[in-house]
Amino acid sequence: MPGGSDALPLPLPPNVLAHLLLVDNPPHHAAGDFCLAGERIVPEGETRYTFSGIGIYRPALFERVVRGERAKLAPLLRDAIAQNRVRGELHGGRWVDVGTPERLAALDRDLRRLTGKAL
C-alpha cells in the first residue's frame, strides 16, 4: 500500500489497532502529525505527514474510553503507535481540510471554477 491505494486494507491484521490515511502537509499544518516507516506509523522520522482524519479502527483502540464520554483520538493513537500497533499509508490524491468556514469557502470557489457552475 505504499504510495496510496483505492481502498484501505480490510481486515486489519490481528495485532493492528488502526490503519490511518496520511497526506502531505497543508500550509496551515506544516509540521504534520506522524511519520511513516514502511507501513508503520511512527512518532518521529525524516518526513512528517498530516493525518487526514480517515482511518480504520479496531474497537480495542477505544477500550479505555468510558461509554457516553467524549475522548480525543490523538492520545489513543499515540499510545497505540508507541506499542507499534498502528499502520498507515500516504494518500497521493487530492485531499482538502475543510476544518474552518474559510477553507470550506475556498474549496467551494475552487469547485465552482472547475465546474463552471454554481453548486
C-alpha positions as CSV (number, residue, x, y, z in Angstrom):
1,M,0.0,0.0,0.0
2,P,2.9,2.5,0.0
3,G,2.1,5.4,-2.3
4,G,-1.7,5.2,-1.6
5,S,-4.4,2.9,-2.7
6,D,-8.0,2.9,-3.8
7,A,-9.2,1.1,-0.6
8,L,-8.0,0.8,2.9
9,P,-6.9,-2.7,3.9
10,L,-9.6,-4.9,5.4
11,P,-9.5,-6.8,7.6
12,L,-6.7,-5.3,9.8
13,P,-4.1,-7.8,10.9
14,P,-4.9,-9.0,14.4
15,N,-2.1,-7.1,16.1
16,V,-3.0,-3.7,14.4
17,L,-5.4,-1.4,16.2
18,A,-5.7,1.2,13.4
19,H,-4.8,2.0,9.8
20,L,-4.5,5.7,9.0
21,L,-4.5,7.6,5.8
22,L,-1.8,10.3,5.8
23,V,-1.5,13.2,3.4
24,D,1.2,15.8,2.5
25,N,1.1,18.7,5.0
26,P,-1.2,21.6,4.1
27,P,0.2,25.1,4.7
28,H,-1.8,25.6,7.9
29,H,-0.3,22.4,9.4
30,A,3.2,22.4,8.0
31,A,4.7,20.4,11.0
32,G,2.5,17.3,10.3
33,D,1.4,14.7,12.8
34,F,3.1,11.4,12.2
35,C,5.9,9.7,10.1
36,L,5.8,6.5,8.1
37,A,8.4,3.8,8.3
38,G,7.2,1.4,5.6
39,E,3.6,0.8,6.6
40,R,4.2,1.6,10.2
41,I,3.1,4.9,11.7
42,V,5.9,6.2,13.9
43,P,6.0,9.4,16.0
44,E,9.4,10.6,14.6
45,G,11.2,10.2,11.4
46,E,12.6,12.0,8.4
47,T,9.3,13.2,6.9
48,R,6.2,14.1,8.8
49,Y,2.7,13.9,7.3
50,T,-0.7,15.0,8.3
51,F,-3.4,12.6,9.5
52,S,-6.3,13.0,7.1
53,G,-9.0,12.0,9.6
54,I,-9.6,8.9,7.6
55,G,-8.8,5.5,9.2
56,I,-10.0,2.1,10.1
57,Y,-10.1,1.3,13.8
58,R,-10.5,-1.8,15.9
59,P,-12.9,-1.4,18.9
60,A,-9.9,-2.4,21.2
61,L,-8.4,1.0,20.4
62,F,-11.3,2.6,22.4
63,E,-11.3,0.2,25.4
64,R,-10.2,2.9,27.8
65,V,-13.0,5.3,26.7
66,V,-15.9,5.4,29.0
67,R,-19.2,4.9,27.1
68,G,-21.0,8.3,26.8
69,E,-18.0,10.4,27.5
70,R,-16.0,12.4,24.9
71,A,-12.5,11.3,24.2
72,K,-9.7,12.7,22.0
73,L,-8.5,10.4,19.3
74,A,-4.9,11.6,19.2
75,P,-3.8,10.3,22.7
76,L,-5.3,6.9,21.9
77,L,-3.5,6.8,18.6
78,R,-0.2,7.9,20.1
79,D,-0.4,5.2,22.7
80,A,-1.1,2.6,20.0
81,I,1.8,4.0,17.9
82,A,4.1,3.6,20.9
83,Q,3.1,-0.1,21.0
84,N,3.8,-0.4,17.3
85,R,0.1,-1.2,16.6
86,V,-0.8,1.4,14.0
87,R,-0.2,1.1,10.3
88,G,-0.8,3.7,7.6
89,E,-0.3,4.9,4.1
90,L,0.3,8.1,2.2
91,H,-2.6,9.2,0.0
92,G,-1.3,10.7,-3.2
93,G,-4.6,12.2,-4.4
94,R,-6.4,15.4,-3.6
95,W,-7.4,16.0,-0.1
96,V,-8.8,19.1,1.4
97,D,-9.1,20.1,5.1
98,V,-12.4,21.9,5.4
99,G,-12.0,22.5,9.1
100,T,-12.8,26.2,9.0
101,P,-15.5,28.2,7.3
102,E,-12.8,30.0,5.3
103,R,-11.3,26.7,4.0
104,L,-14.7,25.4,3.1
105,A,-15.5,28.6,1.2
106,A,-12.1,28.3,-0.7
107,L,-13.0,24.8,-1.7
108,D,-16.4,25.9,-2.8
109,R,-14.8,28.6,-5.0
110,D,-12.3,26.1,-6.5
111,L,-15.1,23.6,-7.3
112,R,-17.2,26.4,-8.9
113,R,-14.2,27.3,-11.1
114,L,-13.6,23.7,-12.1
115,T,-17.2,23.0,-13.0
116,G,-18.2,26.5,-14.2
117,K,-21.4,26.2,-12.3
118,A,-23.0,27.2,-9.1
119,L,-23.1,24.3,-6.6
